[in-house]
Amino acid sequence: MNIKNMVTGFLSAKGYSGLYNLEMECGCAIEDLMPCESMSGDCKAGYKRFCKGCKDIDYDFCEMIEWCIAPKKPDAEK
């Protein structure tokens, strides 16, 4: 078993959607985990948030993306 498999198993077991890193403004969904082929020590477990209509998160790049991985669950999923 490799690190990617262990991280995927942990995220799935705990109900997370993927990883995010606010310092690098990146995130990856569990379906395509670590496309960069590395995981920073600053990556954290998070939840998929669809950007359209989202008022909880205001990243500089929100207008350019459909979804992000963020620290908080969307209100509908709490």
PyMOL Python script that loads the backbone (N, CA, C, O; Angstrom):
from pymol import cmd

cmd.read_pdbstr("""\
ATOM      1  N   MET A   1       0.852  -1.176   0.000  1.00  0.00           N
ATOM      2  CA  MET A   1       0.000   0.000   0.000  1.00  0.00           C
ATOM      3  C   MET A   1       0.897   1.238   0.000  1.00  0.00           C
ATOM      4  O   MET A   1       1.880   1.298   0.738  1.00  0.00           O
ATOM      5  N   ASN A   2       0.552   2.227  -0.833  1.00  0.00           N
ATOM      6  CA  ASN A   2       1.344   3.453  -0.878  1.00  0.00           C
ATOM      7  C   ASN A   2       0.621   4.593  -0.153  1.00  0.00           C
ATOM      8  O   ASN A   2      -0.523   4.443   0.275  1.00  0.00           O
ATOM      9  N   ILE A   3       1.298   5.720  -0.024  1.00  0.00           N
ATOM     10  CA  ILE A   3       0.747   6.877   0.704  1.00  0.00           C
ATOM     11  C   ILE A   3      -0.561   7.350   0.079  1.00  0.00           C
ATOM     12  O   ILE A   3      -1.514   7.662   0.793  1.00  0.00           O
ATOM     13  N   LYS A   4      -0.611   7.404  -1.246  1.00  0.00           N
ATOM     14  CA  LYS A   4      -1.827   7.858  -1.924  1.00  0.00           C
ATOM     15  C   LYS A   4      -3.011   6.968  -1.556  1.00  0.00           C
ATOM     16  O   LYS A   4      -4.101   7.477  -1.297  1.00  0.00           O
ATOM     17  N   ASN A   5      -2.820   5.662  -1.528  1.00  0.00           N
ATOM     18  CA  ASN A   5      -3.894   4.735  -1.145  1.00  0.00           C
ATOM     19  C   ASN A   5      -4.299   4.923   0.313  1.00  0.00           C
ATOM     20  O   ASN A   5      -5.485   4.862   0.637  1.00  0.00           O
ATOM     21  N   MET A   6      -3.335   5.148   1.185  1.00  0.00           N
ATOM     22  CA  MET A   6      -3.641   5.354   2.607  1.00  0.00           C
ATOM     23  C   MET A   6      -4.422   6.650   2.804  1.00  0.00           C
ATOM     24  O   MET A   6      -5.389   6.679   3.565  1.00  0.00           O
ATOM     25  N   VAL A   7      -4.014   7.717   2.128  1.00  0.00           N
ATOM     26  CA  VAL A   7      -4.717   8.999   2.246  1.00  0.00           C
ATOM     27  C   VAL A   7      -6.131   8.867   1.686  1.00  0.00           C
ATOM     28  O   VAL A   7      -7.084   9.353   2.294  1.00  0.00           O
ATOM     29  N   THR A   8      -6.274   8.219   0.541  1.00  0.00           N
ATOM     30  CA  THR A   8      -7.597   8.008  -0.051  1.00  0.00           C
ATOM     31  C   THR A   8      -8.496   7.231   0.907  1.00  0.00           C
ATOM     32  O   THR A   8      -9.660   7.592   1.084  1.00  0.00           O
ATOM     33  N   GLY A   9      -7.982   6.183   1.519  1.00  0.00           N
ATOM     34  CA  GLY A   9      -8.751   5.397   2.480  1.00  0.00           C
ATOM     35  C   GLY A   9      -9.182   6.215   3.681  1.00  0.00           C
ATOM     36  O   GLY A   9     -10.326   6.115   4.126  1.00  0.00           O
ATOM     37  N   PHE A  10      -8.272   7.030   4.211  1.00  0.00           N
ATOM     38  CA  PHE A  10      -8.593   7.879   5.356  1.00  0.00           C
ATOM     39  C   PHE A  10      -9.680   8.886   4.996  1.00  0.00           C
ATOM     40  O   PHE A  10     -10.658   9.038   5.727  1.00  0.00           O
ATOM     41  N   LEU A  11      -9.506   9.575   3.864  1.00  0.00           N
ATOM     42  CA  LEU A  11     -10.484  10.584   3.451  1.00  0.00           C
ATOM     43  C   LEU A  11     -11.868   9.961   3.280  1.00  0.00           C
ATOM     44  O   LEU A  11     -12.863  10.513   3.751  1.00  0.00           O
ATOM     45  N   SER A  12     -11.928   8.827   2.615  1.00  0.00           N
ATOM     46  CA  SER A  12     -13.209   8.136   2.400  1.00  0.00           C
ATOM     47  C   SER A  12     -13.848   7.725   3.721  1.00  0.00           C
ATOM     48  O   SER A  12     -15.043   7.935   3.927  1.00  0.00           O
ATOM     49  N   ALA A  13     -13.064   7.146   4.606  1.00  0.00           N
ATOM     50  CA  ALA A  13     -13.584   6.667   5.890  1.00  0.00           C
ATOM     51  C   ALA A  13     -14.129   7.797   6.753  1.00  0.00           C
ATOM     52  O   ALA A  13     -15.081   7.596   7.507  1.00  0.00           O
ATOM     53  N   LYS A  14     -13.540   8.973   6.650  1.00  0.00           N
ATOM     54  CA  LYS A  14     -13.951  10.112   7.476  1.00  0.00           C
ATOM     55  C   LYS A  14     -14.958  11.028   6.785  1.00  0.00           C
ATOM     56  O   LYS A  14     -15.404  12.009   7.381  1.00  0.00           O
ATOM     57  N   GLY A  15     -15.325  10.723   5.533  1.00  0.00           N
ATOM     58  CA  GLY A  15     -16.336  11.514   4.835  1.00  0.00           C
ATOM     59  C   GLY A  15     -15.820  12.772   4.156  1.00  0.00           C
ATOM     60  O   GLY A  15     -16.611  13.646   3.802  1.00  0.00           O
ATOM     61  N   TYR A  16     -14.517  12.882   3.968  1.00  0.00           N
ATOM     62  CA  TYR A  16     -13.949  14.041   3.281  1.00  0.00           C
ATOM     63  C   TYR A  16     -14.035  13.863   1.773  1.00  0.00           C
ATOM     64  O   TYR A  16     -14.171  12.744   1.279  1.00  0.00           O
ATOM     65  N   SER A  17     -13.954  14.975   1.042  1.00  0.00           N
ATOM     66  CA  SER A  17     -14.042  14.959  -0.422  1.00  0.00           C
ATOM     67  C   SER A  17     -12.695  15.032  -1.107  1.00  0.00           C
ATOM     68  O   SER A  17     -12.586  14.692  -2.285  1.00  0.00           O
ATOM     69  N   GLY A  18     -11.666  15.468  -0.397  1.00  0.00           N
ATOM     70  CA  GLY A  18     -10.347  15.608  -1.011  1.00  0.00           C
ATOM     71  C   GLY A  18      -9.401  16.385  -0.121  1.00  0.00           C
ATOM     72  O   GLY A  18      -9.574  16.445   1.096  1.00  0.00           O
ATOM     73  N   LEU A  19      -8.395  16.980  -0.747  1.00  0.00           N
ATOM     74  CA  LEU A  19      -7.372  17.759  -0.045  1.00  0.00           C
ATOM     75  C   LEU A  19      -7.365  19.190  -0.560  1.00  0.00           C
ATOM     76  O   LEU A  19      -7.700  19.446  -1.716  1.00  0.00           O
ATOM     77  N   TYR A  20      -6.980  20.124   0.312  1.00  0.00           N
ATOM     78  CA  TYR A  20      -6.808  21.514  -0.110  1.00  0.00           C
ATOM     79  C   TYR A  20      -5.560  22.075   0.549  1.00  0.00           C
ATOM     80  O   TYR A  20      -5.090  21.572   1.569  1.00  0.00           O
ATOM     81  N   ASN A  21      -5.039  23.125  -0.057  1.00  0.00           N
ATOM     82  CA  ASN A  21      -3.866  23.824   0.474  1.00  0.00           C
ATOM     83  C   ASN A  21      -4.062  25.303   0.192  1.00  0.00           C
ATOM     84  O   ASN A  21      -3.898  25.744  -0.946  1.00  0.00           O
ATOM     85  N   LEU A  22      -4.410  26.071   1.209  1.00  0.00           N
ATOM     86  CA  LEU A  22      -4.683  27.494   1.025  1.00  0.00           C
ATOM     87  C   LEU A  22      -3.442  28.285   0.642  1.00  0.00           C
ATOM     88  O   LEU A  22      -3.536  29.274  -0.084  1.00  0.00           O
ATOM     89  N   GLU A  23      -2.290  27.863   1.118  1.00  0.00           N
ATOM     90  CA  GLU A  23      -1.047  28.569   0.792  1.00  0.00           C
ATOM     91  C   GLU A  23      -0.744  28.511  -0.704  1.00  0.00           C
ATOM     92  O   GLU A  23      -0.235  29.474  -1.279  1.00  0.00           O
ATOM     93  N   MET A  24      -1.057  27.389  -1.323  1.00  0.00           N
ATOM     94  CA  MET A  24      -0.765  27.202  -2.743  1.00  0.00           C
ATOM     95  C   MET A  24      -2.004  27.397  -3.611  1.00  0.00           C
ATOM     96  O   MET A  24      -1.934  27.253  -4.831  1.00  0.00           O
ATOM     97  N   GLU A  25      -3.143  27.726  -2.988  1.00  0.00           N
ATOM     98  CA  GLU A  25      -4.417  27.887  -3.679  1.00  0.00           C
ATOM     99  C   GLU A  25      -4.709  26.702  -4.586  1.00  0.00           C
ATOM    100  O   GLU A  25      -4.974  26.866  -5.777  1.00  0.00           O
ATOM    101  N   CYS A  26      -4.657  25.510  -4.012  1.00  0.00           N
ATOM    102  CA  CYS A  26      -4.960  24.321  -4.809  1.00  0.00           C
ATOM    103  C   CYS A  26      -5.791  23.351  -3.986  1.00  0.00           C
ATOM    104  O   CYS A  26      -5.863  23.433  -2.760  1.00  0.00           O
ATOM    105  N   GLY A  27      -6.405  22.446  -4.695  1.00  0.00           N
ATOM    106  CA  GLY A  27      -7.184  21.402  -4.064  1.00  0.00           C
ATOM    107  C   GLY A  27      -7.413  20.285  -5.057  1.00  0.00           C
ATOM    108  O   GLY A  27      -7.399  20.502  -6.268  1.00  0.00           O
ATOM    109  N   CYS A  28      -7.623  19.098  -4.542  1.00  0.00           N
ATOM    110  CA  CYS A  28      -7.875  17.961  -5.429  1.00  0.00           C
ATOM    111  C   CYS A  28      -8.946  17.078  -4.804  1.00  0.00           C
ATOM    112  O   CYS A  28      -8.956  16.832  -3.598  1.00  0.00           O
ATOM    113  N   ALA A  29      -9.839  16.615  -5.658  1.00  0.00           N
ATOM    114  CA  ALA A  29     -10.916  15.734  -5.216  1.00  0.00           C
ATOM    115  C   ALA A  29     -10.382  14.318  -5.052  1.00  0.00           C
ATOM    116  O   ALA A  29      -9.383  13.943  -5.665  1.00  0.00           O
ATOM    117  N   ILE A  30     -11.047  13.553  -4.232  1.00  0.00           N
ATOM    118  CA  ILE A  30     -10.616  12.192  -3.939  1.00  0.00           C
ATOM    119  C   ILE A  30     -10.559  11.338  -5.212  1.00  0.00           C
ATOM    120  O   ILE A  30      -9.776  10.391  -5.291  1.00  0.00           O
ATOM    121  N   GLU A  31     -11.394  11.677  -6.213  1.00  0.00           N
ATOM    122  CA  GLU A  31     -11.404  10.922  -7.469  1.00  0.00           C
ATOM    123  C   GLU A  31     -10.130  11.133  -8.277  1.00  0.00           C
ATOM    124  O   GLU A  31      -9.771  10.292  -9.100  1.00  0.00           O
ATOM    125  N   ASP A  32      -9.450  12.244  -8.048  1.00  0.00           N
ATOM    126  CA  ASP A  32      -8.221  12.569  -8.784  1.00  0.00           C
ATOM    127  C   ASP A  32      -7.204  13.114  -7.785  1.00  0.00           C
ATOM    128  O   ASP A  32      -6.700  14.227  -7.933  1.00  0.00           O
ATOM    129  N   LEU A  33      -6.920  12.321  -6.785  1.00  0.00           N
ATOM    130  CA  LEU A  33      -6.077  12.762  -5.686  1.00  0.00           C
ATOM    131  C   LEU A  33      -4.622  12.915  -6.114  1.00  0.00           C
ATOM    132  O   LEU A  33      -4.066  12.056  -6.797  1.00  0.00           O
ATOM    133  N   MET A  34      -4.032  14.002  -5.708  1.00  0.00           N
ATOM    134  CA  MET A  34      -2.619  14.300  -5.951  1.00  0.00           C
ATOM    135  C   MET A  34      -2.229  14.263  -7.432  1.00  0.00           C
ATOM    136  O   MET A  34      -1.290  13.557  -7.800  1.00  0.00           O
ATOM    137  N   PRO A  35      -2.935  15.014  -8.289  1.00  0.00           N
ATOM    138  CA  PRO A  35      -2.556  15.033  -9.701  1.00  0.00           C
ATOM    139  C   PRO A  35      -1.172  15.647  -9.902  1.00  0.00           C
ATOM    140  O   PRO A  35      -0.542  15.450 -10.941  1.00  0.00           O
ATOM    141  N   CYS A  36      -0.709  16.384  -8.911  1.00  0.00           N
ATOM    142  CA  CYS A  36       0.621  16.998  -8.965  1.00  0.00           C
ATOM    143  C   CYS A  36       1.715  15.981  -8.653  1.00  0.00           C
ATOM    144  O   CYS A  36       2.903  16.292  -8.736  1.00  0.00           O
ATOM    145  N   GLU A  37       1.304  14.759  -8.293  1.00  0.00           N
ATOM    146  CA  GLU A  37       2.226  13.673  -7.958  1.00  0.00           C
ATOM    147  C   GLU A  37       3.007  13.908  -6.664  1.00  0.00           C
ATOM    148  O   GLU A  37       4.004  13.237  -6.400  1.00  0.00           O
ATOM    149  N   SER A  38       2.546  14.858  -5.870  1.00  0.00           N
ATOM    150  CA  SER A  38       3.167  15.067  -4.563  1.00  0.00           C
ATOM    151  C   SER A  38       2.116  15.631  -3.625  1.00  0.00           C
ATOM    152  O   SER A  38       1.100  16.170  -4.061  1.00  0.00           O
ATOM    153  N   MET A  39       2.368  15.502  -2.358  1.00  0.00           N
ATOM    154  CA  MET A  39       1.462  16.043  -1.369  1.00  0.00           C
ATOM    155  C   MET A  39       2.291  16.875  -0.408  1.00  0.00           C
ATOM    156  O   MET A  39       3.220  16.375   0.225  1.00  0.00           O
ATOM    157  N   SER A  40       1.949  18.136  -0.309  1.00  0.00           N
ATOM    158  CA  SER A  40       2.646  19.031   0.602  1.00  0.00           C
ATOM    159  C   SER A  40       2.237  18.712   2.036  1.00  0.00           C
ATOM    160  O   SER A  40       1.133  18.223   2.278  1.00  0.00           O
ATOM    161  N   GLY A  41       3.105  18.983   2.959  1.00  0.00           N
ATOM    162  CA  GLY A  41       2.770  18.838   4.368  1.00  0.00           C
ATOM    163  C   GLY A  41       1.694  19.812   4.800  1.00  0.00           C
ATOM    164  O   GLY A  41       1.135  19.681   5.889  1.00  0.00           O
ATOM    165  N   ASP A  42       1.394  20.801   3.945  1.00  0.00           N
ATOM    166  CA  ASP A  42       0.359  21.786   4.243  1.00  0.00           C
ATOM    167  C   ASP A  42      -1.013  21.388   3.714  1.00  0.00           C
ATOM    168  O   ASP A  42      -1.991  22.089   3.974  1.00  0.00           O
ATOM    169  N   CYS A  43      -1.114  20.279   2.975  1.00  0.00           N
ATOM    170  CA  CYS A  43      -2.411  19.812   2.474  1.00  0.00           C
ATOM    171  C   CYS A  43      -3.264  19.355   3.653  1.00  0.00           C
ATOM    172  O   CYS A  43      -2.775  18.714   4.583  1.00  0.00           O
ATOM    173  N   LYS A  44      -4.550  19.697   3.593  1.00  0.00           N
ATOM    174  CA  LYS A  44      -5.481  19.331   4.658  1.00  0.00           C
ATOM    175  C   LYS A  44      -6.708  18.660   4.048  1.00  0.00           C
ATOM    176  O   LYS A  44      -7.033  18.885   2.882  1.00  0.00           O
ATOM    177  N   ALA A  45      -7.378  17.847   4.834  1.00  0.00           N
ATOM    178  CA  ALA A  45      -8.614  17.200   4.396  1.00  0.00           C
ATOM    179  C   ALA A  45      -9.727  18.232   4.339  1.00  0.00           C
ATOM    180  O   ALA A  45      -9.826  19.098   5.208  1.00  0.00           O
ATOM    181  N   GLY A  46     -10.565  18.138   3.311  1.00  0.00           N
ATOM    182  CA  GLY A  46     -11.649  19.101   3.173  1.00  0.00           C
ATOM    183  C   GLY A  46     -12.830  18.537   2.399  1.00  0.00           C
ATOM    184  O   GLY A  46     -12.881  17.351   2.073  1.00  0.00           O
ATOM    185  N   TYR A  47     -13.774  19.421   2.117  1.00  0.00           N
ATOM    186  CA  TYR A  47     -15.040  19.060   1.497  1.00  0.00           C
ATOM    187  C   TYR A  47     -15.215  19.803   0.182  1.00  0.00           C
ATOM    188  O   TYR A  47     -14.790  20.950   0.044  1.00  0.00           O
ATOM    189  N   LYS A  48     -15.844  19.139  -0.783  1.00  0.00           N
ATOM    190  CA  LYS A  48     -16.097  19.773  -2.076  1.00  0.00           C
ATOM    191  C   LYS A  48     -17.191  20.820  -1.906  1.00  0.00           C
ATOM    192  O   LYS A  48     -18.249  20.551  -1.337  1.00  0.00           O
ATOM    193  N   ARG A  49     -16.915  22.010  -2.409  1.00  0.00           N
ATOM    194  CA  ARG A  49     -17.866  23.121  -2.383  1.00  0.00           C
ATOM    195  C   ARG A  49     -18.069  23.598  -3.810  1.00  0.00           C
ATOM    196  O   ARG A  49     -17.098  23.903  -4.503  1.00  0.00           O
ATOM    197  N   PHE A  50     -19.314  23.666  -4.260  1.00  0.00           N
ATOM    198  CA  PHE A  50     -19.590  24.202  -5.587  1.00  0.00           C
ATOM    199  C   PHE A  50     -19.645  25.717  -5.483  1.00  0.00           C
ATOM    200  O   PHE A  50     -20.310  26.263  -4.604  1.00  0.00           O
ATOM    201  N   CYS A  51     -18.953  26.381  -6.371  1.00  0.00           N
ATOM    202  CA  CYS A  51     -18.720  27.819  -6.256  1.00  0.00           C
ATOM    203  C   CYS A  51     -19.956  28.665  -6.558  1.00  0.00           C
ATOM    204  O   CYS A  51     -20.149  29.711  -5.939  1.00  0.00           O
ATOM    205  N   LYS A  52     -20.789  28.233  -7.492  1.00  0.00           N
ATOM    206  CA  LYS A  52     -21.942  29.040  -7.870  1.00  0.00           C
ATOM    207  C   LYS A  52     -22.861  29.231  -6.667  1.00  0.00           C
ATOM    208  O   LYS A  52     -23.382  28.263  -6.113  1.00  0.00           O
ATOM    209  N   GLY A  53     -23.051  30.471  -6.274  1.00  0.00           N
ATOM    210  CA  GLY A  53     -23.918  30.784  -5.153  1.00  0.00           C
ATOM    211  C   GLY A  53     -23.284  30.637  -3.781  1.00  0.00           C
ATOM    212  O   GLY A  53     -23.944  30.888  -2.772  1.00  0.00           O
ATOM    213  N   CYS A  54     -22.034  30.241  -3.716  1.00  0.00           N
ATOM    214  CA  CYS A  54     -21.356  30.066  -2.435  1.00  0.00           C
ATOM    215  C   CYS A  54     -21.042  31.431  -1.826  1.00  0.00           C
ATOM    216  O   CYS A  54     -20.412  32.278  -2.460  1.00  0.00           O
ATOM    217  N   LYS A  55     -21.485  31.627  -0.601  1.00  0.00           N
ATOM    218  CA  LYS A  55     -21.214  32.889   0.088  1.00  0.00           C
ATOM    219  C   LYS A  55     -20.266  32.697   1.269  1.00  0.00           C
ATOM    220  O   LYS A  55     -19.879  33.667   1.922  1.00  0.00           O
ATOM    221  N   ASP A  56     -19.894  31.450   1.543  1.00  0.00           N
ATOM    222  CA  ASP A  56     -19.037  31.149   2.688  1.00  0.00           C
ATOM    223  C   ASP A  56     -17.564  31.370   2.409  1.00  0.00           C
ATOM    224  O   ASP A  56     -16.800  31.717   3.310  1.00  0.00           O
ATOM    225  N   ILE A  57     -17.166  31.171   1.163  1.00  0.00           N
ATOM    226  CA  ILE A  57     -15.751  31.213   0.810  1.00  0.00           C
ATOM    227  C   ILE A  57     -15.561  32.236  -0.290  1.00  0.00           C
ATOM    228  O   ILE A  57     -16.344  32.281  -1.239  1.00  0.00           O
ATOM    229  N   ASP A  58     -14.540  33.051  -0.176  1.00  0.00           N
ATOM    230  CA  ASP A  58     -14.278  34.070  -1.192  1.00  0.00           C
ATOM    231  C   ASP A  58     -12.821  34.000  -1.615  1.00  0.00           C
ATOM    232  O   ASP A  58     -12.015  34.855  -1.248  1.00  0.00           O
ATOM    233  N   TYR A  59     -12.490  32.977  -2.388  1.00  0.00           N
ATOM    234  CA  TYR A  59     -11.142  32.869  -2.919  1.00  0.00           C
ATOM    235  C   TYR A  59     -11.021  33.790  -4.125  1.00  0.00           C
ATOM    236  O   TYR A  59     -12.015  34.059  -4.800  1.00  0.00           O
ATOM    237  N   ASP A  60      -9.838  34.266  -4.396  1.00  0.00           N
ATOM    238  CA  ASP A  60      -9.613  35.143  -5.544  1.00  0.00           C
ATOM    239  C   ASP A  60      -9.970  34.478  -6.865  1.00  0.00           C
ATOM    240  O   ASP A  60     -10.309  35.166  -7.828  1.00  0.00           O
ATOM    241  N   PHE A  61      -9.902  33.169  -6.924  1.00  0.00           N
ATOM    242  CA  PHE A  61     -10.093  32.451  -8.179  1.00  0.00           C
ATOM    243  C   PHE A  61     -11.484  31.830  -8.329  1.00  0.00           C
ATOM    244  O   PHE A  61     -11.700  31.046  -9.253  1.00  0.00           O
ATOM    245  N   CYS A  62     -12.427  32.157  -7.450  1.00  0.00           N
ATOM    246  CA  CYS A  62     -13.750  31.517  -7.476  1.00  0.00           C
ATOM    247  C   CYS A  62     -14.478  31.682  -8.813  1.00  0.00           C
ATOM    248  O   CYS A  62     -15.191  30.776  -9.242  1.00  0.00           O
ATOM    249  N   GLU A  63     -14.304  32.826  -9.469  1.00  0.00           N
ATOM    250  CA  GLU A  63     -15.008  33.060 -10.730  1.00  0.00           C
ATOM    251  C   GLU A  63     -14.520  32.132 -11.836  1.00  0.00           C
ATOM    252  O   GLU A  63     -15.220  31.936 -12.829  1.00  0.00           O
ATOM    253  N   MET A  64     -13.337  31.564 -11.679  1.00  0.00           N
ATOM    254  CA  MET A  64     -12.722  30.771 -12.740  1.00  0.00           C
ATOM    255  C   MET A  64     -12.933  29.266 -12.585  1.00  0.00           C
ATOM    256  O   MET A  64     -12.566  28.501 -13.477  1.00  0.00           O
ATOM    257  N   ILE A  65     -13.512  28.832 -11.480  1.00  0.00           N
ATOM    258  CA  ILE A  65     -13.629  27.395 -11.232  1.00  0.00           C
ATOM    259  C   ILE A  65     -15.071  27.011 -10.927  1.00  0.00           C
ATOM    260  O   ILE A  65     -15.885  27.863 -10.569  1.00  0.00           O
ATOM    261  N   GLU A  66     -15.379  25.741 -11.068  1.00  0.00           N
ATOM    262  CA  GLU A  66     -16.722  25.233 -10.793  1.00  0.00           C
ATOM    263  C   GLU A  66     -16.872  24.805  -9.338  1.00  0.00           C
ATOM    264  O   GLU A  66     -17.943  24.954  -8.749  1.00  0.00           O
ATOM    265  N   TRP A  67     -15.807  24.276  -8.762  1.00  0.00           N
ATOM    266  CA  TRP A  67     -15.829  23.796  -7.382  1.00  0.00           C
ATOM    267  C   TRP A  67     -14.447  23.943  -6.761  1.00  0.00           C
ATOM    268  O   TRP A  67     -13.453  24.167  -7.452  1.00  0.00           O
ATOM    269  N   CYS A  68     -14.412  23.812  -5.444  1.00  0.00           N
ATOM    270  CA  CYS A  68     -13.138  23.811  -4.731  1.00  0.00           C
ATOM    271  C   CYS A  68     -13.245  22.818  -3.576  1.00  0.00           C
ATOM    272  O   CYS A  68     -14.331  22.338  -3.250  1.00  0.00           O
ATOM    273  N   ILE A  69     -12.122  22.526  -2.976  1.00  0.00           N
ATOM    274  CA  ILE A  69     -12.096  21.745  -1.742  1.00  0.00           C
ATOM    275  C   ILE A  69     -11.780  22.743  -0.634  1.00  0.00           C
ATOM    276  O   ILE A  69     -10.796  23.478  -0.718  1.00  0.00           O
ATOM    277  N   ALA A  70     -12.606  22.769   0.392  1.00  0.00           N
ATOM    278  CA  ALA A  70     -12.494  23.777   1.440  1.00  0.00           C
ATOM    279  C   ALA A  70     -12.647  23.129   2.818  1.00  0.00           C
ATOM    280  O   ALA A  70     -13.070  21.978   2.925  1.00  0.00           O
ATOM    281  N   PRO A  71     -12.300  23.874   3.868  1.00  0.00           N
ATOM    282  CA  PRO A  71     -12.334  23.301   5.217  1.00  0.00           C
ATOM    283  C   PRO A  71     -13.730  22.994   5.756  1.00  0.00           C
ATOM    284  O   PRO A  71     -13.891  22.082   6.566  1.00  0.00           O
ATOM    285  N   LYS A  72     -14.746  23.750   5.313  1.00  0.00           N
ATOM    286  CA  LYS A  72     -16.093  23.573   5.865  1.00  0.00           C
ATOM    287  C   LYS A  72     -17.002  22.848   4.889  1.00  0.00           C
ATOM    288  O   LYS A  72     -16.905  23.035   3.676  1.00  0.00           O
ATOM    289  N   LYS A  73     -17.903  22.004   5.437  1.00  0.00           N
ATOM    290  CA  LYS A  73     -18.934  21.371   4.614  1.00  0.00           C
ATOM    291  C   LYS A  73     -19.920  22.441   4.161  1.00  0.00           C
ATOM    292  O   LYS A  73     -20.146  23.418   4.874  1.00  0.00           O
ATOM    293  N   PRO A  74     -20.508  22.262   2.977  1.00  0.00           N
ATOM    294  CA  PRO A  74     -21.585  23.177   2.579  1.00  0.00           C
ATOM    295  C   PRO A  74     -22.737  23.065   3.572  1.00  0.00           C
ATOM    296  O   PRO A  74     -22.953  21.998   4.146  1.00  0.00           O
ATOM    297  N   ASP A  75     -23.474  24.145   3.781  1.00  0.00           N
ATOM    298  CA  ASP A  75     -24.570  24.152   4.751  1.00  0.00           C
ATOM    299  C   ASP A  75     -25.568  23.025   4.527  1.00  0.00           C
ATOM    300  O   ASP A  75     -26.071  22.450   5.492  1.00  0.00           O
ATOM    301  N   ALA A  76     -25.865  22.698   3.273  1.00  0.00           N
ATOM    302  CA  ALA A  76     -26.847  21.654   2.970  1.00  0.00           C
ATOM    303  C   ALA A  76     -26.387  20.271   3.433  1.00  0.00           C
ATOM    304  O   ALA A  76     -27.211  19.370   3.587  1.00  0.00           O
ATOM    305  N   GLU A  77     -25.093  20.092   3.654  1.00  0.00           N
ATOM    306  CA  GLU A  77     -24.566  18.776   4.030  1.00  0.00           C
ATOM    307  C   GLU A  77     -24.255  18.650   5.513  1.00  0.00           C
ATOM    308  O   GLU A  77     -23.808  17.589   5.949  1.00  0.00           O
ATOM    309  N   LYS A  78     -24.472  19.681   6.294  1.00  0.00           N
ATOM    310  CA  LYS A  78     -24.141  19.636   7.723  1.00  0.00           C
ATOM    311  C   LYS A  78     -25.138  18.801   8.481  1.00  0.00           C
ATOM    312  O   LYS A  78     -25.019  18.650   9.697  1.00  0.00           O
TER     313      LYS A  78
END
""", "prot")
cmd.dss("prot")
cmd.show_as("cartoon", "prot")
cmd.util.cbc("prot")
cmd.orient("prot")
